[in-house]
């Protein structure tokens, strides 16, 4: 039997982590890219199961559904993030809405992400409204993928907002494609389970 060396240990340590807990603990404003191409700067005051309670300078408390969020990062990093975000106009023109039903989303498997993260492969993440985030996977959890942009700037993509993931050669890493190509099996991390003696 073969398996990905280190994957289960990684998931045990990181799978339940949430960038929203980090943002809440920081007490600082973060920048949220929301559907309908809105960007807001808010501080999280409560991280609920499906929503965030937020507040901005001089603004009343508001609630943001998590399914509305595409990208999030500390507001102080805005100057490094915004200039490098690109847009795929073909995807933008599809006018896609948030996908509420998990079974209808564009999934990427953990066993696909893990080798890509370890190999530090440069990837292009295209989101539902066409934003393209280029970088290296720095970590992932059940609902999020953290990317290091050029220069190491961290941004977190919500997994429900992903439309496509490809490398420089155009190879697709979504679940639907990987069921056929099974790239994780080509990784040096894919090893034989030691036999019991």
C-alpha positions as CSV (number, residue, x, y, z in Angstrom):
1,X,0.0,0.0,0.0
2,X,1.3,3.5,-0.9
3,X,0.6,6.8,0.8
4,X,1.8,10.4,0.9
5,X,4.5,10.7,3.5
6,X,3.6,13.4,6.1
7,X,0.1,14.3,4.8
8,X,-1.8,12.8,7.7
9,X,0.5,14.5,10.3
10,X,0.1,17.8,8.5
11,X,-3.7,17.5,8.4
12,X,-3.7,16.6,12.1
13,X,-1.8,19.8,12.9
14,X,-3.3,22.3,10.5
15,X,-6.7,21.2,9.1
16,X,-8.9,22.9,11.7
17,X,-6.9,26.2,11.6
18,X,-8.7,29.3,10.4
19,X,-7.3,32.6,9.2
20,X,-10.4,34.2,10.8
21,X,-9.2,33.2,14.2
22,X,-5.9,34.7,13.5
23,X,-7.5,37.9,12.3
24,X,-9.7,38.1,15.3
25,X,-6.8,37.6,17.7
26,X,-4.8,40.3,15.9
27,X,-7.4,43.0,16.7
28,X,-6.2,44.7,13.5
29,X,-8.0,45.6,10.3
30,X,-7.8,43.0,7.5
31,X,-8.7,43.5,3.9
32,X,-11.5,41.3,2.5
33,X,-12.1,40.7,-1.2
34,X,-15.9,40.0,-1.5
35,X,-18.1,38.9,-4.4
36,X,-19.3,41.6,-6.7
37,X,-15.7,42.8,-6.7
38,X,-15.9,44.6,-3.4
39,X,-12.9,45.2,-1.2
40,X,-13.5,46.2,2.4
41,X,-11.2,46.9,5.4
42,X,-12.7,45.5,8.6
43,X,-11.7,44.1,12.0
44,X,-13.3,40.9,13.0
45,X,-15.1,41.0,16.4
46,X,-16.6,37.5,16.2
47,X,-15.9,34.4,14.2
48,X,-19.1,32.5,13.9
49,X,-19.7,29.2,12.1
50,X,-21.0,30.6,8.8
51,X,-20.5,34.4,9.2
52,X,-18.1,37.0,10.5
53,X,-19.2,39.9,12.7
54,X,-17.0,42.8,11.7
55,X,-16.5,46.5,12.4
56,X,-14.6,49.3,10.6
57,X,-13.5,52.8,11.8
58,X,-16.6,54.9,12.4
59,X,-18.9,52.1,11.1
60,X,-21.5,50.0,12.8
61,X,-21.1,46.3,13.3
62,X,-22.0,44.3,10.3
63,X,-22.2,40.6,9.3
64,X,-20.3,39.1,6.3
65,X,-21.3,35.6,5.1
66,X,-18.1,33.5,4.8
67,X,-19.2,32.3,1.4
68,X,-19.0,35.9,0.2
69,X,-15.3,36.1,0.9
70,X,-12.7,35.2,-1.7
71,X,-9.4,36.5,-0.4
72,X,-8.2,37.9,2.9
73,X,-5.0,39.4,4.3
74,X,-3.8,41.9,6.9
75,X,-4.7,45.4,5.7
76,X,-1.1,46.5,6.2
77,X,-0.1,44.2,3.3
78,X,-2.6,45.8,0.8
79,X,0.2,47.8,-1.0
80,X,2.0,44.5,-1.8
81,X,-1.0,42.5,-2.7
82,X,-3.2,44.7,-5.0
83,X,-0.6,45.5,-7.6
84,X,0.1,41.8,-8.3
85,X,-3.5,40.5,-8.6
86,X,-4.4,40.0,-12.2
87,X,-7.8,39.3,-13.8
88,X,-8.8,36.6,-16.3
89,X,-11.4,38.5,-18.3
90,X,-12.9,35.3,-19.8
91,X,-13.8,34.0,-16.3
92,X,-14.8,37.4,-15.1
93,X,-17.3,37.7,-18.0
94,X,-19.0,34.4,-16.9
95,X,-20.5,36.5,-14.0
96,X,-20.3,33.5,-11.6
97,X,-22.0,33.8,-8.2
98,X,-20.8,32.3,-4.9
99,X,-21.4,28.5,-4.9
100,X,-23.2,27.7,-1.7
101,X,-23.6,23.9,-2.2
102,X,-20.2,22.3,-1.3
103,X,-20.8,19.5,-3.8
104,X,-21.0,21.9,-6.7
105,X,-17.7,23.7,-6.0
106,X,-14.4,23.4,-7.9
107,X,-12.5,21.2,-5.5
108,X,-8.8,20.5,-5.0
109,X,-7.8,17.5,-3.0
110,X,-5.6,17.7,0.0
111,X,-3.4,14.9,-1.5
112,X,-2.9,17.2,-4.5
113,X,-2.2,20.3,-2.5
114,X,0.3,18.7,-0.1
115,X,3.0,17.7,-2.7
116,X,2.5,21.0,-4.5
117,X,3.2,22.8,-1.2
118,X,6.3,20.7,-0.4
119,X,7.7,21.1,-3.9
120,X,7.1,24.9,-3.7
121,X,5.5,24.8,-7.2
122,X,4.4,28.2,-8.6
123,X,0.7,28.0,-9.2
124,X,-2.0,30.2,-10.7
125,X,-5.3,30.3,-8.7
126,X,-8.2,31.7,-10.7
127,X,-11.2,32.7,-8.6
128,X,-14.9,32.7,-9.5
129,X,-14.9,36.4,-10.5
130,X,-11.7,36.0,-12.5
131,X,-9.0,37.2,-10.1
132,X,-5.7,35.4,-10.6
133,X,-3.4,34.9,-7.7
134,X,0.1,33.6,-8.5
135,X,2.2,32.1,-5.8
136,X,3.4,29.2,-3.8
137,X,1.2,27.2,-1.4
138,X,2.4,28.0,2.1
139,X,-0.3,26.1,3.9
140,X,-3.9,24.9,3.8
141,X,-6.8,23.9,6.0
142,X,-10.3,22.6,5.5
143,X,-11.6,25.9,4.1
144,X,-8.5,27.9,3.2
145,X,-5.3,27.9,1.1
146,X,-2.6,30.3,2.1
147,X,-0.4,31.5,-0.8
148,X,2.9,33.3,-0.7
149,X,3.0,35.9,-3.4
150,X,6.3,37.1,-5.0
151,X,8.4,38.4,-2.1
152,X,6.7,36.1,0.4
153,X,3.6,38.2,1.0
154,X,0.9,35.9,2.5
155,X,-2.7,36.0,1.3
156,X,-5.4,33.5,2.1
157,X,-7.8,32.2,-0.5
158,X,-11.1,30.7,0.6
159,X,-11.4,27.3,-1.0
160,X,-15.0,27.8,-2.0
161,X,-14.0,30.8,-4.2
162,X,-11.6,28.8,-6.4
163,X,-12.5,28.3,-10.1
164,X,-9.3,26.8,-11.4
165,X,-5.7,25.9,-10.3
166,X,-2.9,25.5,-12.9
167,X,0.9,25.5,-13.1
168,X,3.1,27.4,-15.6
169,X,2.6,24.6,-18.1
170,X,-1.2,24.8,-17.8
171,X,-1.6,21.5,-15.9
172,X,-4.9,21.6,-14.0
173,X,-4.9,20.5,-10.3
174,X,-8.7,20.5,-9.7
175,X,-10.2,17.2,-8.4
176,X,-12.0,16.5,-11.7
177,X,-8.7,16.6,-13.7
178,X,-6.6,14.9,-11.0
179,X,-8.9,11.9,-10.8
180,X,-7.4,11.0,-14.2
181,X,-3.8,12.3,-14.0
182,X,-3.2,11.5,-10.3
183,X,-0.1,13.7,-10.0
184,X,0.3,13.0,-6.3
185,X,1.4,9.5,-7.3
186,X,4.3,11.0,-9.2
187,X,5.6,12.8,-6.1
188,X,8.7,11.7,-4.2
189,X,6.5,11.8,-1.1
190,X,4.3,9.0,-2.4
191,X,5.9,6.0,-0.8
192,X,5.3,2.4,0.1
193,X,3.8,1.8,3.5
194,X,6.4,-0.1,5.6
195,X,5.4,-3.8,6.0
196,X,4.8,-5.1,9.5
197,X,7.2,-7.7,10.7
